[in-house]
Amino acid sequence: MGNPEEIDIDAAERETSLAEEVKYHLPDDKIKEIVEAARQQDSDIVHAALDELSIPDSAELLSKINEYDREELLSMYSDALDPAIFTEMAPELRRTYLSEMPAARIAQMVSELESDDALLLIEDLDPDFQQQIIKKLSAKTRLVLEEGLNFPEDSAGRLMRRELVSIPDFWTVGKTVDYLRTASDTLPEDFFDIFIIDPAHHLTGEVPLSRLVKAKRSSQIKDLVLDDMHPISSETDQEDVAHMFRRENIVSAPVVDDSGRLIGVITIDDIVDVIDEEAQEDILRLAGVDSGDLYRAVMSTTSTRFRWLFINLLTAILASIVISFFDTTIEQIVALAVLMPIVASMGGNAGTQALTVAVRAIATQEISGTNTWRVIWKETLVGTVNGFLFAVIIGFMAAFWFASPILGVVIALAMIINLIVAGVFGAGIPLLLDRIGSDPAVSSTVLLTTITDVIGFLAFLGLASLLLI
Amino acid sequence: MGNPEEIDIDAAERETSLAEEVKYHLPDDKIKEIVEAARQQDSDIVHAALDELSIPDSAELLSKINEYDREELLSMYSDALDPAIFTEMAPELRRTYLSEMPAARIAQMVSELESDDALLLIEDLDPDFQQQIIKKLSAKTRLVLEEGLNFPEDSAGRLMRRELVSIPDFWTVGKTVDYLRTASDTLPEDFFDIFIIDPAHHLTGEVPLSRLVKAKRSSQIKDLVLDDMHPISSETDQEDVAHMFRRENIVSAPVVDDSGRLIGVITIDDIVDVIDEEAQEDILRLAGVDSGDLYRAVMSTTSTRFRWLFINLLTAILASIVISFFDTTIEQIVALAVLMPIVASMGGNAGTQALTVAVRAIATQEISGTNTWRVIWKETLVGTVNGFLFAVIIGFMAAFWFASPILGVVIALAMIINLIVAGVFGAGIPLLLDRIGSDPAVSSTVLLTTITDVIGFLAFLGLASLLLI
């Protein structure tokens, strides 16, 4: 802090951050500058520039540059990288990076991190490679990581941090504060709560730091505990944990094993990542995209997307087969070919609206037995009302366009039918999938489009061959 | 705690919550029971049951029942409702409830809440009604709320809590702790940090509680401050605030006014709601649905969805017009009518994949100048590769189905063209919209579908009329 230059920079930065609208990211110019230096093999500039970057900035840099620049940079700077940078990256990208590093280097990074971050670093790696890394760790770190990997994927056990502060319930506030001061070197850097345990390590209470600091030294610690603790079983799915945190408005929760022994703590900053991840997953799954897609190479992206598109191709072919039943009708009245995509497309869009609302409501647990039927019924009504409105619009339009009132009636009726179907199935499909234990975000869209396409073409062309020929 | 019955219930509950997979919600049976009692006007049972519910449980109850039961319940229990229940509801539902309550009752609830929750309660209400409520408040609460409402919607100023702990920088840890103990009644219930201010109330430092409790009484408070504070301007958009919290991995941040004076604090539990809301908004906007849709009445939902469907209708009509250019071609070869939806639908689906990835990457600020072109280029390549793959599949299928190799060639070429177009525009449209300052989630889908439909039909039917006639 004694260096006047440093102080100047700090002050200037603070000025900027208050004066203008702040965008929290690494400027593109800065990225360009570092990449240029790396390409020119100018190790000094690269080191100087990277040393200056904060951890989030470094993670952003490594996320945004292309793979060749990445390799270049890593070859010059790899050993000086702070392990925390990797915990800030998208999982897909982290795996890509780490898979190319020597096991010994990863082992070294793992041992510098707290238990939850250490686990995060290795949990997505290839099991063989995982073993190679684990073998190089100290016995204690190894044990902790192996235990962590034994918890189910995406469970509270994977998410929790083992470093926490626990004390017996007979201490006073004074004794507790003295302990915190004396043991400060062995305590985690950040914590929000102190946990109370009995001699067998069973969790019996939780005291937020803000209560502790307000209490008198003579107060009993057990008089400060929260009325409602929310202990989480280590096997609980992270999505349920996130739901609980939001629902109960809490910032940290203890994790316990089957017999109620305190084994870790989950704090809300981990939950933010989970919420983010789950919302991200839903939105991507609805479109048939894998998470991490942005960071995959072209061929890997192509192949994951191919699968989804292939299923959609089958749907489209099914719709074609429906159309082919009516080929003689279409031959006689070519206007049918012109108008038929309208009914199918409106059904698809209306259905997707209902479906999206249902998928999100399921994800946020806003739907249960109490309101399932009400939601389906509401969507049916919405579909019916919009069906009639669009029937009038498209009916008149088609009648005038092709100077055929009956054609107007046909498309109007088909529109009503398809928008009602879209409402019923748009809400019904995700709710049904959820009921049978399937992820509604994954397959709802395909099922729905199949139905609205088939019904759309069938209703329109079927009614046409009945009423027009 | 002296009552043995209460202790038994607690123990039983703790047992359950550890033994089985916990779902954090109010059981449907319980909801049914309360609704039944309300319908039978059994005020005693309703009161007993509601008194027993936690705040999140009550909010869930009021969210899941239908409007008639809601009115019934409120008429019996309204005055006994904890104001915090309304802060836990979806905004749409909160507005519905509060709009029907007397201003005096809302004013009473507002004065019981902390500043951020009070603002949340009234910020979405009709301005006239807001004024009625504000008039009934004490001068101090009124001032705080009016100041809050003056901040832009969705800004840090709306999100922050004014209740915080601030001290001068010349204090020691001992003096600080003594102050916290003495002033404990006037301090906020929960807080994570202590802020250091100068005599003019300028923010100069931030000390996390976990640092304070570990420090010796004789330590200077200014030696404990964080190296990197992240002060937020009160005008900053909540989306940027959320991005900053996630990026920097922090749990609370001070809010300052234009001259750097400390005016509030934002904690990560508020950020969780913002992240949730923003992800929710994106997923709903992509499908053309308003947030809060689940809690709207049928006619209100119908009218908001109508607008989106109407725009989609125009798109579909545009596609029909394209088809109508080729009506004589279709009359001669009806197989074209059968196959033409396939090309358009595959383009729409492939484009939506690229579009969803781009929309999310923009929202999470993973795309900037550095990688914009790389993302578009990658999507173009993915579209090209998948275009060729599906060209082969659908080309052979069509050739065999209609015994016409040239028809196979036509649909194959159209597929390649449309999937490349889907890749380019799927990634390009949201990036362009973002560049011109428009929300990419709102209008990307319609623009994309218009393009993939028009190009799909144009390429397939156009090539057919060139090569087949």
Chai-1 contact restraints between the chains, C-beta under 6 A:
chainA,res_idxA,chainB,res_idxB,connection_type,confidence,min_distance_angstrom,max_distance_angstrom,comment,restraint_id
A,L18,B,S233,contact,1.0,0.0,6.0,A-B,restraint_1
A,L18,B,G260,contact,1.0,0.0,6.0,A-B,restraint_2
A,Y24,B,H243,contact,1.0,0.0,6.0,A-B,restraint_3
A,Y24,B,M244,contact,1.0,0.0,6.0,A-B,restraint_4
A,Y24,B,R247,contact,1.0,0.0,6.0,A-B,restraint_5
A,H25,B,Q365,contact,1.0,0.0,6.0,A-B,restraint_6
A,D28,B,S368,contact,1.0,0.0,6.0,A-B,restraint_7
A,D28,B,G369,contact,1.0,0.0,6.0,A-B,restraint_8
A,D28,B,T370,contact,1.0,0.0,6.0,A-B,restraint_9
A,I31,B,T370,contact,1.0,0.0,6.0,A-B,restraint_10
A,P56,B,R247,contact,1.0,0.0,6.0,A-B,restraint_11
A,P56,B,E248,contact,1.0,0.0,6.0,A-B,restraint_12
A,K64,B,T370,contact,1.0,0.0,6.0,A-B,restraint_13
A,K64,B,N371,contact,1.0,0.0,6.0,A-B,restraint_14
A,L180,B,V213,contact,1.0,0.0,6.0,A-B,restraint_15
A,L180,B,K214,contact,1.0,0.0,6.0,A-B,restraint_16
A,R181,B,K216,contact,1.0,0.0,6.0,A-B,restraint_17
A,S184,B,K214,contact,1.0,0.0,6.0,A-B,restraint_18
A,D190,B,S210,contact,1.0,0.0,6.0,A-B,restraint_19
A,F191,B,S210,contact,1.0,0.0,6.0,A-B,restraint_20
A,L209,B,L209,contact,1.0,0.0,6.0,A-B,restraint_21
A,S210,B,D190,contact,1.0,0.0,6.0,A-B,restraint_22
A,S210,B,F191,contact,1.0,0.0,6.0,A-B,restraint_23
A,V213,B,L180,contact,1.0,0.0,6.0,A-B,restraint_24
A,K214,B,L180,contact,1.0,0.0,6.0,A-B,restraint_25
A,K214,B,S184,contact,1.0,0.0,6.0,A-B,restraint_26
A,K216,B,R181,contact,1.0,0.0,6.0,A-B,restraint_27
A,S233,B,L18,contact,1.0,0.0,6.0,A-B,restraint_28
A,H243,B,Y24,contact,1.0,0.0,6.0,A-B,restraint_29
A,M244,B,Y24,contact,1.0,0.0,6.0,A-B,restraint_30
A,R246,B,V272,contact,1.0,0.0,6.0,A-B,restraint_31
A,R247,B,Y24,contact,1.0,0.0,6.0,A-B,restraint_32
A,R247,B,P56,contact,1.0,0.0,6.0,A-B,restraint_33
A,E248,B,P56,contact,1.0,0.0,6.0,A-B,restraint_34
A,N249,B,D269,contact,1.0,0.0,6.0,A-B,restraint_35
A,V251,B,D269,contact,1.0,0.0,6.0,A-B,restraint_36
A,G260,B,L18,contact,1.0,0.0,6.0,A-B,restraint_37
A,I268,B,I268,contact,1.0,0.0,6.0,A-B,restraint_38
A,D269,B,N249,contact,1.0,0.0,6.0,A-B,restraint_39
A,D269,B,V251,contact,1.0,0.0,6.0,A-B,restraint_40
A,V272,B,R246,contact,1.0,0.0,6.0,A-B,restraint_41
A,I275,B,I275,contact,1.0,0.0,6.0,A-B,restraint_42
A,A279,B,A279,contact,1.0,0.0,6.0,A-B,restraint_43
A,I283,B,I283,contact,1.0,0.0,6.0,A-B,restraint_44
A,L284,B,T356,contact,1.0,0.0,6.0,A-B,restraint_45
A,A287,B,T352,contact,1.0,0.0,6.0,A-B,restraint_46
A,A287,B,Q353,contact,1.0,0.0,6.0,A-B,restraint_47
A,A287,B,T356,contact,1.0,0.0,6.0,A-B,restraint_48
A,G288,B,Q353,contact,1.0,0.0,6.0,A-B,restraint_49
A,V289,B,Q353,contact,1.0,0.0,6.0,A-B,restraint_50
A,V289,B,T356,contact,1.0,0.0,6.0,A-B,restraint_51
A,V289,B,V357,contact,1.0,0.0,6.0,A-B,restraint_52
A,D293,B,V357,contact,1.0,0.0,6.0,A-B,restraint_53
A,L294,B,V357,contact,1.0,0.0,6.0,A-B,restraint_54
A,L294,B,A361,contact,1.0,0.0,6.0,A-B,restraint_55
A,V298,B,K378,contact,1.0,0.0,6.0,A-B,restraint_56
A,V298,B,L381,contact,1.0,0.0,6.0,A-B,restraint_57
A,V298,B,V382,contact,1.0,0.0,6.0,A-B,restraint_58
A,T301,B,V382,contact,1.0,0.0,6.0,A-B,restraint_59
A,T302,B,V382,contact,1.0,0.0,6.0,A-B,restraint_60
A,T302,B,V385,contact,1.0,0.0,6.0,A-B,restraint_61
A,T302,B,N386,contact,1.0,0.0,6.0,A-B,restraint_62
A,R305,B,Q353,contact,1.0,0.0,6.0,A-B,restraint_63
A,F306,B,N386,contact,1.0,0.0,6.0,A-B,restraint_64
A,L309,B,N349,contact,1.0,0.0,6.0,A-B,restraint_65
A,L309,B,A350,contact,1.0,0.0,6.0,A-B,restraint_66
A,N312,B,N349,contact,1.0,0.0,6.0,A-B,restraint_67
A,A316,B,I342,contact,1.0,0.0,6.0,A-B,restraint_68
A,A316,B,S345,contact,1.0,0.0,6.0,A-B,restraint_69
A,A319,B,P341,contact,1.0,0.0,6.0,A-B,restraint_70
A,S320,B,V338,contact,1.0,0.0,6.0,A-B,restraint_71
A,S320,B,L339,contact,1.0,0.0,6.0,A-B,restraint_72
A,S320,B,I342,contact,1.0,0.0,6.0,A-B,restraint_73
A,I323,B,V338,contact,1.0,0.0,6.0,A-B,restraint_74
A,S324,B,V338,contact,1.0,0.0,6.0,A-B,restraint_75
A,D327,B,V334,contact,1.0,0.0,6.0,A-B,restraint_76
A,I330,B,V334,contact,1.0,0.0,6.0,A-B,restraint_77
A,I330,B,A337,contact,1.0,0.0,6.0,A-B,restraint_78
A,E331,B,V334,contact,1.0,0.0,6.0,A-B,restraint_79
A,V334,B,D327,contact,1.0,0.0,6.0,A-B,restraint_80
A,V334,B,I330,contact,1.0,0.0,6.0,A-B,restraint_81
A,V334,B,E331,contact,1.0,0.0,6.0,A-B,restraint_82
A,A337,B,I330,contact,1.0,0.0,6.0,A-B,restraint_83
A,A337,B,A337,contact,1.0,0.0,6.0,A-B,restraint_84
A,V338,B,S320,contact,1.0,0.0,6.0,A-B,restraint_85
A,V338,B,I323,contact,1.0,0.0,6.0,A-B,restraint_86
A,V338,B,S324,contact,1.0,0.0,6.0,A-B,restraint_87
A,L339,B,S320,contact,1.0,0.0,6.0,A-B,restraint_88
A,P341,B,A319,contact,1.0,0.0,6.0,A-B,restraint_89
A,I342,B,A316,contact,1.0,0.0,6.0,A-B,restraint_90
A,I342,B,S320,contact,1.0,0.0,6.0,A-B,restraint_91
A,S345,B,A316,contact,1.0,0.0,6.0,A-B,restraint_92
A,N349,B,L309,contact,1.0,0.0,6.0,A-B,restraint_93
A,N349,B,N312,contact,1.0,0.0,6.0,A-B,restraint_94
A,A350,B,L309,contact,1.0,0.0,6.0,A-B,restraint_95
A,T352,B,A287,contact,1.0,0.0,6.0,A-B,restraint_96
A,Q353,B,A287,contact,1.0,0.0,6.0,A-B,restraint_97
A,Q353,B,G288,contact,1.0,0.0,6.0,A-B,restraint_98
A,Q353,B,V289,contact,1.0,0.0,6.0,A-B,restraint_99
A,Q353,B,R305,contact,1.0,0.0,6.0,A-B,restraint_100
A,T356,B,A287,contact,1.0,0.0,6.0,A-B,restraint_101
A,T356,B,V289,contact,1.0,0.0,6.0,A-B,restraint_102
A,V357,B,V289,contact,1.0,0.0,6.0,A-B,restraint_103
A,V357,B,D293,contact,1.0,0.0,6.0,A-B,restraint_104
A,V357,B,L294,contact,1.0,0.0,6.0,A-B,restraint_105
A,A361,B,L294,contact,1.0,0.0,6.0,A-B,restraint_106
A,Q365,B,H25,contact,1.0,0.0,6.0,A-B,restraint_107
A,S368,B,D28,contact,1.0,0.0,6.0,A-B,restraint_108
A,G369,B,D28,contact,1.0,0.0,6.0,A-B,restraint_109
A,T370,B,D28,contact,1.0,0.0,6.0,A-B,restraint_110
A,T370,B,I31,contact,1.0,0.0,6.0,A-B,restraint_111
A,T370,B,K64,contact,1.0,0.0,6.0,A-B,restraint_112
A,N371,B,K64,contact,1.0,0.0,6.0,A-B,restraint_113
A,R374,B,N66,contact,1.0,0.0,6.0,A-B,restraint_114
A,K378,B,V298,contact,1.0,0.0,6.0,A-B,restraint_115
A,L381,B,V298,contact,1.0,0.0,6.0,A-B,restraint_116
A,V382,B,V298,contact,1.0,0.0,6.0,A-B,restraint_117
A,V382,B,T301,contact,1.0,0.0,6.0,A-B,restraint_118
A,V382,B,T302,contact,1.0,0.0,6.0,A-B,restraint_119
A,V385,B,T302,contact,1.0,0.0,6.0,A-B,restraint_120
A,N386,B,T302,contact,1.0,0.0,6.0,A-B,restraint_121
A,N386,B,F306,contact,1.0,0.0,6.0,A-B,restraint_122
